[in-house]
Every structure is written in C-alpha cells, then in structure tokens.
Amino acid sequence: MEYKEEYIKGLLFEKMAGTISDGDDTIAEKAIADIPEIKAYWLKLKTKMDEPGAATFLSSLDEKAAWQKLSPKLADQKTKPLFYRNLKYIAVAATLLIGMPLVWHFYADKGSSHGPSPSAIQTNQVYLKTSDGRTIELNTDRNINQNGLNGQARANELTYHADQATDADQATLYVPATKDYKIRLPDGTQVWMNSASTLKFPYNFNQQIREVYLTGEAYFEVAHEKKRKFIVHTAFADVQVHGTSFNVNAYDQVSFSTALVEGSVSAVKDRQLIDLKPGEQVNAIRDRLTKQPFDAQELLSWRKGLYYFHNRSLGDIARVLRRWFDVKVVFSTPDLAEQTFTGEVNKTMPLKVVLSNLELSSGIRAQLKNGILIFK
C-alpha cells in the first residue's frame, strides 16, 4: 500500500484528537506499523501528550487563539490537513505543532463520525456500509436487499447471504460506543462485536481463503472448513484459524491480544508465528508476541455486558468506560492512570452508579460534566 506522508500525518492528528473515523484509523495504524518514519512521528506526538502540567489545558483551551497561532504555519502548505473540521481539534493540533503542552488523556469524540457524515446516518447506531458507499442502519428489525446483499437485520444481529455478489463486493459493520452486535457470515461463522469496533468482510468468501479485517474487539466462532482457512487481519498482527472459538482485542497496537477458547489458532506478526492451545492467549509487548494463560471469565465477560478487572490500571479501566459509556476521559495527573484496581463494571448500569462503586472501592474521585469524565 502506498502512503502520502502529509495525508498520513493528517490522520495521525485526527487519531490524537480522537476525531478519526474507524476506517481512517485502520489506515493510520497500518502506516504506523509499516513505515519507520511514520512510527517515529506518531511516537513524537504521543510524547507531547505526556508532557507535565497539561491536565487542565484542554478545558481552558482558547480555540480561536490557538487557530491564530496555527494558521500562519499552514498558509504556505498546498495540502490541507484533515483536521479542519472542528476548532477544538484544530487547537489541539496547533499545540502539537507549536510545542505547547497537551492534556494527558484518553479522548473519544462523542460527535466523531464513523464513516458517513452525521447528516447521512446517526453515528450512535449500528450500521453497515457497502463498498459502493451505501449505508444501512441496523438498529431496528428489517429486511435487507442491497445490490446482491440479502438478509435479515434485527436489533442485535445481522444474518445475510449474497448469492449474486462479485469478489469485489464487501461491507464494513460499524458498532459505535455503548453498543454491541452479532453478525452471522455466509459460511456460518458467528462474530460477536464489542463497542467501538468495526469488521470489514466480503459479501462472499472466495474459494481459497476466508478473510476479515477487525478494528476493536470481537469474539469469533468460526465454521470449520478443512480446505479454507479463516484469517482475522488487524493493524498489529493476523490470526489464522481453521475452525474454532477465540477472542481478538485489536483496538490499537498496544492492546492487541487473541485468546483461544477451543480449537486451534496461530498469531502471525511479521516473521513471528505463535500457535495457541485452548486456554492460552497472545499479547503484544513492544512489537513482539508473547504467550500466556488467561482467565476466560475475566477476558470474555464483555459478552455479558460485564468487565471484570484484576489488578488493572485505571487507564485500562478508563478505556472501557470510554467505549461503553461514550465519554471523554481526563486524568488530573498522569500517575492516576497507573494506579491498579480490582472489581467490575456493569454496562447495563448508569454511569453514575458505576463511578460511585469505583469511588467507594478505590477512593478515587470522579466527576462527570458535559460528557467529560475527570478522575482526580
């Protein structure tokens, strides 16, 4: 795949600000993995995020003033960056460019688009985007008949067939924050998708191989076929399957993991290949794959709307809160994110109840205001 440097750098700013779409995020992650210069640039941006004294910066950000500082630097550029959409994020990008400290945070934009513009579709709903640009909302029961794609969508599951589809026909399933969804592929494979995840797949698998592309987290029950292996591609590594049940977490390169429940899978990263047995998982550590046992109750609890955590950092817990409750998360000091806790989060409970339980069990104070969750 060829990359234009300015285009990718624009995506990195969007990724840093939390405004990037899932499709563009996949492109950005692939570029980071493939090109050393892009990876170095991304690490430099992330370093800016960790600068001290920035915890209160975002809330007091003067978007217009930041834009005035940024605009002269862009005047001579022929290619417009991709972060022109919102002054708040322009200002965030401006601080990166001019060296000002950025707030240390995990940022999920509540109004960010996942594919089509908000005018085309409600971004807080599960939807399908076809290769010809059509979008199909899946939040209610409906029959689907779109250019060779036929099936039945229910509020929590999509089943389809595509007898007349060509090899080029493909679609992407978008599951936004707060939602989860199940899809049954034409070969009988079932996929349960966690919040803030996307799955790209062909209408029909070809004769040699079955391939899908995942961003986020999903649990797979792959239909067994001796002649056609099943591959889950992610931005960090690939998972090769022959018929099995397993979980893949690929929200980003740092958190990549795949855990085998039954059957057999292999995780492939560059020239490294690790075979798994049931009860084993592969994790990403510094661009390498490592194998270890896992607790199925803890790792797979998300399918029941629960997140069990044992000695997990508040930063890890915050990522789940961000996806499950669609909030922005800010820490008053970076060291708060490193503190570890044990407990659970119930997705069906109001966020205020979840936060109250966290405060009682940990002593951490949390404030929710205008969609921003601040840990103190």
Secondary structure, DSSP 8 states (H G I E B T S, - for coil): ----HHHHHHHHHHHHHT---HHHHHHHHHHHHH-HHHHHHHHHHHHHHT-SS-TTTTTT--HHHHHHHHHHHHTT-SS--S--S-HHHHHHHHHHHHT-----EE---TT--SSS-TTTS-TTS-EEEETTS-EEE-SS-EEEEETTEEEEEETTEEEEE-TT--TT-EEEEEE-TT--EEEE-TTS-EEEE-SSEEEEEESS--SSEEEEEEEEEEEEE----SSSEEEEE-SS-EEEESS-EEEEEESSSTT-EEEEEES-EEEEETTEEEEE-TTEEEEEETTEEEEEE--HHHHTGGGGTEEEEEEEEHHHHHHHHHHHHT-EEEESSGGGGG-EEEEEEETTS-HHHHHHHHHHHH---EEEETTEEEE-
